[in-house]
Amino acid sequence: MPQITVNGVTLHYQQAGQGETVLVLIHGNLASGRWWDPVWTRLSGNYTVVRLDLRGCGQSEQPGHGNTVPQYSSDARALLKELGFKNVIVVGHSMGGSITMDMAVTEPEMVQGIVLVNPAPAEGLVTPEERKPLLEQMIRDRNLMKMALAAVIPTAAQGEFFESLVDDAMIAGPTVVSNYTSLSEADYREKLAAVKIPTLIVFGTQDSLISLDMMERTRDAIPCSELVLYEGIGHSPNVEAPERLAEDIKRFAEKIIG
């Protein structure tokens, strides 16, 4: 993956495809751009597609600071400007959903539409106090991390690709405390209501982290939004149901393009 230095941090990214419509893929907490591998070729045949490793994740630099939703958003927007992209559709998974929301409300002129894949809800996501010690333990224990990821990818938690996701989660481990603190403060309801950006929300109903109630409230908080349920799929449709997700993203993109 090539790299660009923005906001004082070197980020790794990948670009593919040649379509006029640009899709930007934002990964979640304890992850990397690798989480988009299953949909990558399915999308790059039709569109220009960009993904990045957020600061502290994957092959990007680990500066030890700036691990907040607004900073990740600023980094992603700066990278897109360096690449010359001014009008994009942003697709965010999990915490990447909050980053996507921040991008949309901070520079709405840059964002044509957003796709939220089992996102942190628009109201923000508070990590229960009793779960925090476990999170802080698993970033030091690969077996515990593997068990935790298996719970968020329940239908695809095996094989070489899954093991690589566990490896990337260990790399991103030092960001976890800052991430869950930032997510608890990431309430975008009022701002999203004001910008009225077309939105598709995809929700795997077997999610152990995010509830259907949260997604329904997120849908209700965002004008021009659609909620699509993936029955029998967990927190990660991008890994568990990539073919269906790619088709839904294409449908949404073509609707925006007209």
C-alpha positions as MATLAB code, in Angstrom:
seq = 'MPQITVNGVTLHYQQAGQGETVLVLIHGNLASGRWWDPVWTRLSGNYTVVRLDLRGCGQSEQPGHGNTVPQYSSDARALLKELGFKNVIVVGHSMGGSITMDMAVTEPEMVQGIVLVNPAPAEGLVTPEERKPLLEQMIRDRNLMKMALAAVIPTAAQGEFFESLVDDAMIAGPTVVSNYTSLSEADYREKLAAVKIPTLIVFGTQDSLISLDMMERTRDAIPCSELVLYEGIGHSPNVEAPERLAEDIKRFAEKIIG';
ca = [
       0.000    0.000    0.000;
       1.280    3.513   -0.771;
       1.499    6.142    1.941;
       0.763    9.830    2.464;
       1.701   12.070    5.383;
      -1.190   14.228    6.594;
      -1.707   16.036    9.901;
       1.817   15.009   10.853;
       1.109   11.266   10.558;
       2.016    8.842    7.763;
      -1.000    6.821    6.646;
      -1.035    3.760    4.434;
      -3.835    3.602    1.887;
      -4.881    1.724   -1.225;
      -6.680    2.919   -4.346;
      -8.195    0.809   -7.124;
     -10.663    1.139   -9.970;
     -11.215    3.986  -12.408;
     -14.875    4.939  -12.115;
     -15.947    8.565  -11.745;
     -17.777    7.731   -8.503;
     -15.390    7.489   -5.550;
     -16.081    5.167   -2.605;
     -14.058    5.641    0.591;
     -13.960    2.701    3.030;
     -13.359    3.422    6.733;
     -12.610    0.542    9.110;
     -13.590    0.223   12.755;
     -12.015   -0.115   16.191;
      -9.131   -2.608   16.587;
      -9.054   -3.088   12.829;
      -7.387   -2.067    9.578;
      -8.231   -1.522    5.936;
      -7.893   -5.295    5.521;
     -11.469   -5.653    6.824;
     -12.607   -4.477    3.377;
     -10.765   -7.214    1.465;
     -13.932   -9.297    0.855;
     -15.734   -6.398   -0.897;
     -12.693   -4.737   -2.488;
     -12.691   -6.354   -5.919;
     -16.492   -6.446   -5.970;
     -16.532   -2.635   -5.774;
     -13.386   -1.618   -7.656;
     -14.716   -3.047  -10.889;
     -17.352   -0.305  -10.969;
     -15.943    2.578   -8.948;
     -12.763    4.241   -7.798;
     -12.297    2.813   -4.301;
     -10.008    4.102   -1.552;
      -9.284    2.574    1.844;
      -6.803    3.495    4.535;
      -5.358    2.258    7.793;
      -6.289    4.810   10.459;
      -3.470    6.245   12.565;
      -2.191    3.614   14.983;
      -3.669    0.811   12.886;
      -2.418   -1.623   10.254;
       0.615   -0.283    8.411;
       0.018    3.353    9.337;
       2.210    5.256   11.765;
       1.541    4.881   15.486;
       2.054    8.388   16.903;
       0.542    7.492   20.279;
      -1.972   10.334   20.156;
      -4.931   11.603   18.157;
      -6.978    8.415   18.459;
     -10.361   10.124   18.424;
     -13.279   10.090   16.021;
     -12.796   13.757   14.970;
      -9.057   13.274   14.391;
      -9.568   10.117   12.340;
     -12.129   12.071   10.307;
      -9.679   14.928    9.809;
      -6.972   12.477    8.712;
      -9.254   10.783    6.193;
     -10.453   14.084    4.736;
      -6.889   15.358    4.464;
      -5.818   12.171    2.685;
      -8.676   12.488    0.193;
      -7.719   16.088   -0.545;
      -4.123   15.021   -1.156;
      -5.450   12.452   -3.631;
      -7.566   15.108   -5.324;
     -10.995   13.711   -4.439;
     -13.615   16.350   -3.658;
     -16.940   14.487   -3.847;
     -17.155   10.986   -2.402;
     -19.433    8.343   -0.923;
     -18.097    7.217    2.454;
     -18.663    3.691    3.781;
     -17.910    3.172    7.473;
     -17.977   -0.021    9.557;
     -18.475   -0.007   13.346;
     -16.409    2.901   14.763;
     -15.822    3.783   11.120;
     -19.509    4.660   11.058;
     -18.940    7.426   13.602;
     -15.935    8.637   11.613;
     -18.113    8.651    8.499;
     -20.758   10.712   10.298;
     -18.105   13.188   11.408;
     -16.810   13.520    7.849;
     -20.346   14.176    6.607;
     -21.200   16.877    9.112;
     -17.774   18.560    9.136;
     -17.378   18.887    5.356;
     -20.775   18.058    3.844;
     -19.700   19.547    0.520;
     -17.197   16.672    0.218;
     -19.667   13.871    0.951;
     -22.327   12.771   -1.573;
     -23.709   10.034    0.615;
     -22.816    7.687    3.472;
     -23.174    3.959    4.091;
     -23.086    2.892    7.737;
     -22.312   -0.806    8.285;
     -23.289   -1.922   11.802;
     -22.104    1.504   12.940;
     -21.718    2.962   16.371;
     -25.089    4.728   16.739;
     -25.591    8.405   15.918;
     -26.070    9.114   19.624;
     -22.611    7.751   20.448;
     -21.661    4.453   22.069;
     -20.843    4.168   25.752;
     -18.747    1.155   26.745;
     -20.072   -0.370   29.999;
     -17.617    0.009   32.866;
     -17.589   -3.733   33.485;
     -16.392   -4.362   29.907;
     -13.437   -1.982   29.989;
     -11.047   -4.222   31.993;
     -11.666   -7.027   29.505;
     -10.893   -4.732   26.562;
      -7.685   -3.591   28.203;
      -6.693   -7.189   28.933;
      -7.360   -8.542   25.453;
      -5.006   -6.081   23.757;
      -2.200   -7.929   25.583;
      -3.554  -11.469   25.077;
      -3.911  -12.719   21.501;
      -6.076  -15.693   22.466;
      -8.493  -13.408   24.292;
      -8.488  -11.022   21.331;
      -9.250  -13.928   19.011;
     -12.244  -14.892   21.135;
     -13.477  -11.301   21.138;
     -13.217  -10.988   17.347;
     -14.975  -14.317   16.889;
     -17.943  -12.774   18.687;
     -18.118   -9.866   16.221;
     -17.597  -12.043   13.114;
     -19.715  -15.013   14.235;
     -20.273  -16.531   10.794;
     -16.678  -16.204    9.513;
     -14.425  -16.624   12.553;
     -11.933  -19.098   11.124;
      -9.202  -19.490    8.553;
      -6.138  -17.564    7.467;
      -7.998  -14.324    6.767;
      -9.556  -14.310   10.234;
      -6.137  -14.890   11.812;
      -4.782  -11.863    9.917;
      -7.609   -9.760   11.370;
      -6.583  -10.902   14.836;
      -2.980   -9.876   14.098;
      -4.154   -6.431   12.980;
      -6.284   -6.078   16.108;
      -3.189   -6.645   18.244;
      -1.342   -3.922   16.294;
      -4.205   -1.483   16.902;
      -4.531   -2.464   20.561;
      -2.948    0.699   22.037;
      -5.747    2.808   20.486;
      -8.628    1.042   22.229;
      -8.966    3.161   25.380;
      -8.916    6.436   23.447;
     -11.336    4.975   20.935;
     -14.024    3.916   23.377;
     -13.667    7.216   25.247;
     -14.131    9.156   22.011;
     -17.079    7.014   20.900;
     -18.912    7.859   24.119;
     -18.739   11.532   23.119;
     -19.620   11.040   19.426;
     -23.219   12.320   19.309;
     -23.994   13.466   15.746;
     -27.797   13.477   15.807;
     -28.345   17.224   15.691;
     -25.724   17.867   13.017;
     -26.842   14.968   10.822;
     -30.409   16.255   10.906;
     -29.155   19.586    9.573;
     -27.033   18.354    6.646;
     -29.556   15.869    5.170;
     -27.055   13.601    3.388;
     -28.448   10.425    1.725;
     -27.701    7.511    4.035;
     -27.873    3.720    3.878;
     -27.659    1.851    7.189;
     -26.837   -1.862    6.988;
     -27.351   -3.907   10.150;
     -26.468   -7.537   10.803;
     -29.128   -8.548   13.312;
     -26.903  -10.991   15.253;
     -24.656   -8.148   16.409;
     -23.433   -8.637   19.982;
     -22.288   -5.002   20.339;
     -24.940   -2.869   18.644;
     -28.696   -3.305   19.095;
     -31.526   -2.980   16.598;
     -33.013   -0.253   18.814;
     -29.808    1.758   18.387;
     -30.001    1.382   14.621;
     -33.658    2.363   14.503;
     -32.892    5.485   16.528;
     -29.998    6.231   14.169;
     -32.294    5.848   11.159;
     -34.854    8.139   12.794;
     -32.148   10.723   13.547;
     -30.904   10.933    9.941;
     -33.200   12.371    7.275;
     -33.096   10.604    3.894;
     -31.902    7.372    5.522;
     -32.762    3.727    4.838;
     -32.209    0.809    7.233;
     -31.573   -2.640    5.703;
     -31.474   -5.691    7.982;
     -29.178   -8.661    7.357;
     -30.797  -11.538    9.231;
     -28.415  -14.161   10.584;
     -25.354  -11.924   10.159;
     -23.308  -10.479   13.013;
     -21.444   -7.213   13.543;
     -19.407   -7.439   10.343;
     -21.372   -7.744    7.072;
     -18.256   -6.610    5.187;
     -16.644   -9.918    6.184;
     -19.706  -12.120    6.710;
     -21.893  -11.100    3.742;
     -19.576   -9.267    1.322;
     -21.434  -10.100   -1.890;
     -24.740   -8.786   -0.570;
     -23.106   -5.727    0.965;
     -21.306   -4.876   -2.285;
     -24.587   -5.095   -4.182;
     -26.357   -2.866   -1.659;
     -23.540   -0.315   -1.851;
     -23.760   -0.357   -5.655;
     -27.540    0.106   -5.530;
     -27.156    3.038   -3.157;
     -24.383    4.616   -5.232;
     -26.360    4.332   -8.469;
     -29.388    5.900   -6.772;
     -27.260    8.910   -5.789;
     -25.612    9.194   -9.182;
     -28.978    9.028  -10.891;
];
